[in-house]
Amino acid sequence: MKVLIACSGNSLSGNNFKFEIAQAFIYDQMEALKKFDVEFDTFLIQCKGIKGYFNGLKVLRNKVRHSNYDLVHAHNGLI
């Protein structure tokens, strides 16, 4: 199974974004499911707030259309 995770790519500490730290709970979920042969791609939304989500929507749609994902899982918190 191939899953696309869409989530914030912003770091609370500025430019030093590390996925396993900034999105630790998502990272832990992904690591736990890898033992069941689940493959993951991530789509990181780089701008803050609802404007960032709307700006990334076109890019996300193109990524989904041109890839073979079984599931798209979105985490949103508008940060």
Backbone as XML, in Angstrom:
<?xml version="1.0"?>
<chain id="A" units="angstrom">
  <residue number="1" name="MET">
    <atom name="N" x="0.846" y="-1.170" z="0.000"/>
    <atom name="CA" x="0.000" y="0.000" z="0.000"/>
    <atom name="C" x="0.889" y="1.228" z="0.000"/>
  </residue>
  <residue number="2" name="LYS">
    <atom name="N" x="0.515" y="2.192" z="-0.812"/>
    <atom name="CA" x="1.269" y="3.435" z="-0.901"/>
    <atom name="C" x="0.394" y="4.581" z="-0.389"/>
  </residue>
  <residue number="3" name="VAL">
    <atom name="N" x="0.921" y="5.317" z="0.597"/>
    <atom name="CA" x="0.166" y="6.371" z="1.264"/>
    <atom name="C" x="0.886" y="7.702" z="1.113"/>
  </residue>
  <residue number="4" name="LEU">
    <atom name="N" x="0.122" y="8.739" z="0.812"/>
    <atom name="CA" x="0.648" y="10.105" z="0.785"/>
    <atom name="C" x="0.178" y="10.804" z="2.048"/>
  </residue>
  <residue number="5" name="ILE">
    <atom name="N" x="1.131" y="11.345" z="2.819"/>
    <atom name="CA" x="0.826" y="12.110" z="4.022"/>
    <atom name="C" x="0.969" y="13.588" z="3.673"/>
  </residue>
  <residue number="6" name="ALA">
    <atom name="N" x="-0.100" y="14.345" z="3.845"/>
    <atom name="CA" x="-0.065" y="15.795" z="3.628"/>
    <atom name="C" x="-0.121" y="16.468" z="4.993"/>
  </residue>
  <residue number="7" name="CYS">
    <atom name="N" x="0.887" y="17.299" z="5.281"/>
    <atom name="CA" x="0.945" y="17.948" z="6.590"/>
    <atom name="C" x="1.814" y="19.201" z="6.507"/>
  </residue>
  <residue number="8" name="SER">
    <atom name="N" x="1.860" y="19.923" z="7.601"/>
    <atom name="CA" x="2.652" y="21.144" z="7.666"/>
    <atom name="C" x="4.136" y="20.835" z="7.546"/>
  </residue>
  <residue number="9" name="GLY">
    <atom name="N" x="4.822" y="21.661" z="6.803"/>
    <atom name="CA" x="6.272" y="21.563" z="6.680"/>
    <atom name="C" x="6.954" y="22.728" z="7.359"/>
  </residue>
  <residue number="10" name="ASN">
    <atom name="N" x="6.243" y="23.351" z="8.281"/>
    <atom name="CA" x="6.780" y="24.498" z="9.011"/>
    <atom name="C" x="7.365" y="24.032" z="10.339"/>
  </residue>
  <residue number="11" name="SER">
    <atom name="N" x="8.394" y="24.719" z="10.764"/>
    <atom name="CA" x="9.020" y="24.410" z="12.040"/>
    <atom name="C" x="8.746" y="25.531" z="13.020"/>
  </residue>
  <residue number="12" name="LEU">
    <atom name="N" x="8.442" y="25.175" z="14.241"/>
    <atom name="CA" x="8.215" y="26.188" z="15.266"/>
    <atom name="C" x="9.502" y="26.905" z="15.640"/>
  </residue>
  <residue number="13" name="SER">
    <atom name="N" x="10.638" y="26.316" z="15.300"/>
    <atom name="CA" x="11.929" y="26.913" z="15.637"/>
    <atom name="C" x="12.582" y="27.620" z="14.455"/>
  </residue>
  <residue number="14" name="GLY">
    <atom name="N" x="11.816" y="27.950" z="13.447"/>
    <atom name="CA" x="12.374" y="28.677" z="12.307"/>
    <atom name="C" x="12.695" y="27.789" z="11.128"/>
  </residue>
  <residue number="15" name="ASN">
    <atom name="N" x="13.872" y="27.983" z="10.534"/>
    <atom name="CA" x="14.244" y="27.294" z="9.301"/>
    <atom name="C" x="14.795" y="25.892" z="9.509"/>
  </residue>
  <residue number="16" name="ASN">
    <atom name="N" x="14.919" y="25.444" z="10.739"/>
    <atom name="CA" x="15.541" y="24.162" z="11.022"/>
    <atom name="C" x="14.493" y="23.048" z="11.078"/>
  </residue>
  <residue number="17" name="PHE">
    <atom name="N" x="13.827" y="22.773" z="9.953"/>
    <atom name="CA" x="12.750" y="21.774" z="9.918"/>
    <atom name="C" x="13.322" y="20.376" z="9.816"/>
  </residue>
  <residue number="18" name="LYS">
    <atom name="N" x="12.986" y="19.540" z="10.778"/>
    <atom name="CA" x="13.309" y="18.115" z="10.752"/>
    <atom name="C" x="11.999" y="17.382" z="10.969"/>
  </residue>
  <residue number="19" name="PHE">
    <atom name="N" x="11.586" y="16.607" z="9.969"/>
    <atom name="CA" x="10.278" y="15.945" z="10.001"/>
    <atom name="C" x="10.087" y="15.106" z="11.258"/>
  </residue>
  <residue number="20" name="GLU">
    <atom name="N" x="11.090" y="14.326" z="11.620"/>
    <atom name="CA" x="10.944" y="13.424" z="12.763"/>
    <atom name="C" x="10.802" y="14.173" z="14.091"/>
  </residue>
  <residue number="21" name="ILE">
    <atom name="N" x="11.139" y="15.455" z="14.113"/>
    <atom name="CA" x="10.970" y="16.271" z="15.316"/>
    <atom name="C" x="9.721" y="17.141" z="15.212"/>
  </residue>
  <residue number="22" name="ALA">
    <atom name="N" x="9.594" y="17.873" z="14.100"/>
    <atom name="CA" x="8.470" y="18.802" z="13.937"/>
    <atom name="C" x="7.130" y="18.081" z="13.808"/>
  </residue>
  <residue number="23" name="GLN">
    <atom name="N" x="7.141" y="16.896" z="13.230"/>
    <atom name="CA" x="5.920" y="16.097" z="13.063"/>
    <atom name="C" x="6.134" y="14.728" z="13.714"/>
  </residue>
  <residue number="24" name="ALA">
    <atom name="N" x="6.554" y="14.748" z="14.957"/>
    <atom name="CA" x="6.955" y="13.517" z="15.650"/>
    <atom name="C" x="5.843" y="12.480" z="15.704"/>
  </residue>
  <residue number="25" name="PHE">
    <atom name="N" x="4.606" y="12.891" z="15.968"/>
    <atom name="CA" x="3.526" y="11.903" z="16.062"/>
    <atom name="C" x="3.214" y="11.285" z="14.705"/>
  </residue>
  <residue number="26" name="ILE">
    <atom name="N" x="3.331" y="12.056" z="13.638"/>
    <atom name="CA" x="3.123" y="11.511" z="12.287"/>
    <atom name="C" x="4.268" y="10.556" z="11.951"/>
  </residue>
  <residue number="27" name="TYR">
    <atom name="N" x="5.475" y="10.963" z="12.261"/>
    <atom name="CA" x="6.655" y="10.129" z="12.023"/>
    <atom name="C" x="6.519" y="8.785" z="12.748"/>
  </residue>
  <residue number="28" name="ASP">
    <atom name="N" x="6.098" y="8.835" z="14.004"/>
    <atom name="CA" x="5.918" y="7.602" z="14.773"/>
    <atom name="C" x="4.855" y="6.696" z="14.150"/>
  </residue>
  <residue number="29" name="GLN">
    <atom name="N" x="3.764" y="7.285" z="13.660"/>
    <atom name="CA" x="2.717" y="6.498" z="13.001"/>
    <atom name="C" x="3.262" y="5.826" z="11.743"/>
  </residue>
  <residue number="30" name="MET">
    <atom name="N" x="4.018" y="6.580" z="10.959"/>
    <atom name="CA" x="4.585" y="6.044" z="9.727"/>
    <atom name="C" x="5.549" y="4.889" z="10.029"/>
  </residue>
  <residue number="31" name="GLU">
    <atom name="N" x="6.409" y="5.077" z="11.007"/>
    <atom name="CA" x="7.375" y="4.043" z="11.363"/>
    <atom name="C" x="6.675" y="2.771" z="11.843"/>
  </residue>
  <residue number="32" name="ALA">
    <atom name="N" x="5.601" y="2.923" z="12.605"/>
    <atom name="CA" x="4.861" y="1.760" z="13.114"/>
    <atom name="C" x="4.206" y="0.967" z="11.988"/>
  </residue>
  <residue number="33" name="LEU">
    <atom name="N" x="3.769" y="1.654" z="10.933"/>
    <atom name="CA" x="3.070" y="0.972" z="9.838"/>
    <atom name="C" x="4.013" y="0.394" z="8.789"/>
  </residue>
  <residue number="34" name="LYS">
    <atom name="N" x="5.259" y="0.789" z="8.789"/>
    <atom name="CA" x="6.207" y="0.271" z="7.800"/>
    <atom name="C" x="6.396" y="-1.239" z="7.909"/>
  </residue>
  <residue number="35" name="LYS">
    <atom name="N" x="6.209" y="-1.792" z="9.095"/>
    <atom name="CA" x="6.364" y="-3.243" z="9.250"/>
    <atom name="C" x="5.257" y="-4.018" z="8.548"/>
  </residue>
  <residue number="36" name="PHE">
    <atom name="N" x="4.201" y="-3.320" z="8.120"/>
    <atom name="CA" x="3.110" y="-3.940" z="7.364"/>
    <atom name="C" x="3.240" y="-3.644" z="5.865"/>
  </residue>
  <residue number="37" name="ASP">
    <atom name="N" x="4.442" y="-3.320" z="5.426"/>
    <atom name="CA" x="4.751" y="-3.029" z="4.018"/>
    <atom name="C" x="3.966" y="-1.845" z="3.470"/>
  </residue>
  <residue number="38" name="VAL">
    <atom name="N" x="3.764" y="-0.842" z="4.302"/>
    <atom name="CA" x="3.132" y="0.400" z="3.866"/>
    <atom name="C" x="4.250" y="1.364" z="3.479"/>
  </residue>
  <residue number="39" name="GLU">
    <atom name="N" x="4.159" y="1.900" z="2.259"/>
    <atom name="CA" x="5.128" y="2.886" z="1.779"/>
    <atom name="C" x="4.534" y="4.276" z="1.952"/>
  </residue>
  <residue number="40" name="PHE">
    <atom name="N" x="5.389" y="5.239" z="2.279"/>
    <atom name="CA" x="4.917" y="6.598" z="2.518"/>
    <atom name="C" x="5.669" y="7.607" z="1.666"/>
  </residue>
  <residue number="41" name="ASP">
    <atom name="N" x="4.923" y="8.600" z="1.177"/>
    <atom name="CA" x="5.456" y="9.831" z="0.622"/>
    <atom name="C" x="4.878" y="10.945" z="1.471"/>
  </residue>
  <residue number="42" name="THR">
    <atom name="N" x="5.578" y="12.060" z="1.534"/>
    <atom name="CA" x="5.045" y="13.202" z="2.273"/>
    <atom name="C" x="4.904" y="14.401" z="1.353"/>
  </residue>
  <residue number="43" name="PHE">
    <atom name="N" x="3.862" y="15.153" z="1.586"/>
    <atom name="CA" x="3.650" y="16.438" z="0.926"/>
    <atom name="C" x="3.630" y="17.474" z="2.036"/>
  </residue>
  <residue number="44" name="LEU">
    <atom name="N" x="4.664" y="18.317" z="2.063"/>
    <atom name="CA" x="4.800" y="19.300" z="3.129"/>
    <atom name="C" x="4.291" y="20.659" z="2.679"/>
  </residue>
  <residue number="45" name="ILE">
    <atom name="N" x="3.366" y="21.205" z="3.435"/>
    <atom name="CA" x="2.812" y="22.530" z="3.165"/>
    <atom name="C" x="3.736" y="23.540" z="3.836"/>
  </residue>
  <residue number="46" name="GLN">
    <atom name="N" x="4.335" y="24.419" z="3.028"/>
    <atom name="CA" x="5.400" y="25.279" z="3.517"/>
    <atom name="C" x="4.954" y="26.630" z="4.068"/>
  </residue>
  <residue number="47" name="CYS">
    <atom name="N" x="3.745" y="27.058" z="3.789"/>
    <atom name="CA" x="3.276" y="28.355" z="4.286"/>
    <atom name="C" x="2.364" y="28.133" z="5.478"/>
  </residue>
  <residue number="48" name="LYS">
    <atom name="N" x="2.233" y="29.156" z="6.290"/>
    <atom name="CA" x="1.405" y="29.027" z="7.485"/>
    <atom name="C" x="-0.026" y="29.463" z="7.220"/>
  </residue>
  <residue number="49" name="GLY">
    <atom name="N" x="-0.940" y="28.922" z="8.004"/>
    <atom name="CA" x="-2.333" y="29.325" z="7.959"/>
    <atom name="C" x="-3.087" y="28.753" z="6.785"/>
  </residue>
  <residue number="50" name="ILE">
    <atom name="N" x="-4.323" y="29.156" z="6.696"/>
    <atom name="CA" x="-5.208" y="28.637" z="5.650"/>
    <atom name="C" x="-4.725" y="29.043" z="4.258"/>
  </residue>
  <residue number="51" name="LYS">
    <atom name="N" x="-4.080" y="30.189" z="4.153"/>
    <atom name="CA" x="-3.531" y="30.625" z="2.867"/>
    <atom name="C" x="-2.480" y="29.632" z="2.360"/>
  </residue>
  <residue number="52" name="GLY">
    <atom name="N" x="-1.665" y="29.125" z="3.264"/>
    <atom name="CA" x="-0.661" y="28.139" z="2.884"/>
    <atom name="C" x="-1.289" y="26.868" z="2.350"/>
  </residue>
  <residue number="53" name="TYR">
    <atom name="N" x="-2.384" y="26.439" z="2.979"/>
    <atom name="CA" x="-3.073" y="25.228" z="2.522"/>
    <atom name="C" x="-3.685" y="25.441" z="1.137"/>
  </residue>
  <residue number="54" name="PHE">
    <atom name="N" x="-4.301" y="26.601" z="0.922"/>
    <atom name="CA" x="-4.883" y="26.869" z="-0.396"/>
    <atom name="C" x="-3.817" y="26.998" z="-1.469"/>
  </residue>
  <residue number="55" name="ASN">
    <atom name="N" x="-2.691" y="27.597" z="-1.141"/>
    <atom name="CA" x="-1.601" y="27.735" z="-2.116"/>
    <atom name="C" x="-1.020" y="26.374" z="-2.503"/>
  </residue>
  <residue number="56" name="GLY">
    <atom name="N" x="-0.996" y="25.449" z="-1.568"/>
    <atom name="CA" x="-0.452" y="24.125" z="-1.852"/>
    <atom name="C" x="-1.427" y="23.168" z="-2.508"/>
  </residue>
  <residue number="57" name="LEU">
    <atom name="N" x="-2.695" y="23.552" z="-2.581"/>
    <atom name="CA" x="-3.722" y="22.644" z="-3.092"/>
    <atom name="C" x="-3.484" y="22.221" z="-4.539"/>
  </residue>
  <residue number="58" name="LYS">
    <atom name="N" x="-3.096" y="23.145" z="-5.401"/>
    <atom name="CA" x="-2.863" y="22.813" z="-6.813"/>
    <atom name="C" x="-1.694" y="21.840" z="-6.953"/>
  </residue>
  <residue number="59" name="VAL">
    <atom name="N" x="-0.643" y="22.093" z="-6.218"/>
    <atom name="CA" x="0.529" y="21.211" z="-6.267"/>
    <atom name="C" x="0.164" y="19.824" z="-5.742"/>
  </residue>
  <residue number="60" name="LEU">
    <atom name="N" x="-0.604" y="19.788" z="-4.663"/>
    <atom name="CA" x="-1.042" y="18.512" z="-4.091"/>
    <atom name="C" x="-1.909" y="17.732" z="-5.077"/>
  </residue>
  <residue number="61" name="ARG">
    <atom name="N" x="-2.853" y="18.413" z="-5.707"/>
    <atom name="CA" x="-3.705" y="17.741" z="-6.702"/>
    <atom name="C" x="-2.882" y="17.139" z="-7.825"/>
  </residue>
  <residue number="62" name="ASN">
    <atom name="N" x="-1.905" y="17.882" z="-8.328"/>
    <atom name="CA" x="-1.054" y="17.361" z="-9.399"/>
    <atom name="C" x="-0.253" y="16.147" z="-8.932"/>
  </residue>
  <residue number="63" name="LYS">
    <atom name="N" x="0.240" y="16.198" z="-7.706"/>
    <atom name="CA" x="1.001" y="15.068" z="-7.173"/>
    <atom name="C" x="0.129" y="13.819" z="-7.080"/>
  </residue>
  <residue number="64" name="VAL">
    <atom name="N" x="-1.103" y="13.990" z="-6.626"/>
    <atom name="CA" x="-2.017" y="12.851" z="-6.492"/>
    <atom name="C" x="-2.402" y="12.307" z="-7.860"/>
  </residue>
  <residue number="65" name="ARG">
    <atom name="N" x="-2.675" y="13.188" z="-8.803"/>
    <atom name="CA" x="-3.079" y="12.754" z="-10.155"/>
    <atom name="C" x="-1.982" y="11.988" z="-10.871"/>
  </residue>
  <residue number="66" name="HIS">
    <atom name="N" x="-0.736" y="12.359" z="-10.635"/>
    <atom name="CA" x="0.371" y="11.763" z="-11.381"/>
    <atom name="C" x="1.110" y="10.680" z="-10.601"/>
  </residue>
  <residue number="67" name="SER">
    <atom name="N" x="0.523" y="10.226" z="-9.533"/>
    <atom name="CA" x="1.125" y="9.156" z="-8.732"/>
    <atom name="C" x="0.080" y="8.077" z="-8.483"/>
  </residue>
  <residue number="68" name="ASN">
    <atom name="N" x="0.540" y="6.973" z="-7.994"/>
    <atom name="CA" x="-0.342" y="5.834" z="-7.780"/>
    <atom name="C" x="-0.513" y="5.579" z="-6.282"/>
  </residue>
  <residue number="69" name="TYR">
    <atom name="N" x="-1.223" y="6.479" z="-5.595"/>
    <atom name="CA" x="-1.442" y="6.336" z="-4.156"/>
    <atom name="C" x="-2.724" y="5.564" z="-3.901"/>
  </residue>
  <residue number="70" name="ASP">
    <atom name="N" x="-2.674" y="4.730" z="-2.877"/>
    <atom name="CA" x="-3.861" y="4.018" z="-2.441"/>
    <atom name="C" x="-4.664" y="4.845" z="-1.443"/>
  </residue>
  <residue number="71" name="LEU">
    <atom name="N" x="-3.969" y="5.758" z="-0.764"/>
    <atom name="CA" x="-4.607" y="6.543" z="0.281"/>
    <atom name="C" x="-3.890" y="7.879" z="0.427"/>
  </residue>
  <residue number="72" name="VAL">
    <atom name="N" x="-4.658" y="8.939" z="0.611"/>
    <atom name="CA" x="-4.107" y="10.255" z="0.944"/>
    <atom name="C" x="-4.610" y="10.588" z="2.343"/>
  </residue>
  <residue number="73" name="HIS">
    <atom name="N" x="-3.660" y="10.809" z="3.243"/>
    <atom name="CA" x="-4.001" y="11.096" z="4.646"/>
    <atom name="C" x="-3.509" y="12.499" z="4.969"/>
  </residue>
  <residue number="74" name="ALA">
    <atom name="N" x="-4.425" y="13.381" z="5.315"/>
    <atom name="CA" x="-4.075" y="14.778" z="5.582"/>
    <atom name="C" x="-4.167" y="15.096" z="7.054"/>
  </residue>
  <residue number="75" name="HIS">
    <atom name="N" x="-3.150" y="15.756" z="7.540"/>
    <atom name="CA" x="-3.143" y="16.290" z="8.909"/>
    <atom name="C" x="-3.213" y="17.806" z="8.761"/>
  </residue>
  <residue number="76" name="ASN">
    <atom name="N" x="-4.163" y="18.416" z="9.434"/>
    <atom name="CA" x="-4.222" y="19.878" z="9.350"/>
    <atom name="C" x="-4.409" y="20.476" z="10.723"/>
  </residue>
  <residue number="77" name="GLY">
    <atom name="N" x="-3.735" y="21.564" z="10.911"/>
    <atom name="CA" x="-3.818" y="22.289" z="12.161"/>
    <atom name="C" x="-3.672" y="23.775" z="11.918"/>
  </residue>
  <residue number="78" name="LEU">
    <atom name="N" x="-3.425" y="24.110" z="10.658"/>
    <atom name="CA" x="-3.292" y="25.510" z="10.237"/>
    <atom name="C" x="-2.205" y="26.254" z="11.021"/>
  </residue>
  <residue number="79" name="ILE">
    <atom name="N" x="-1.045" y="25.593" z="11.185"/>
    <atom name="CA" x="0.057" y="26.296" z="11.843"/>
    <atom name="C" x="1.092" y="26.698" z="10.831"/>
  </residue>
</chain>
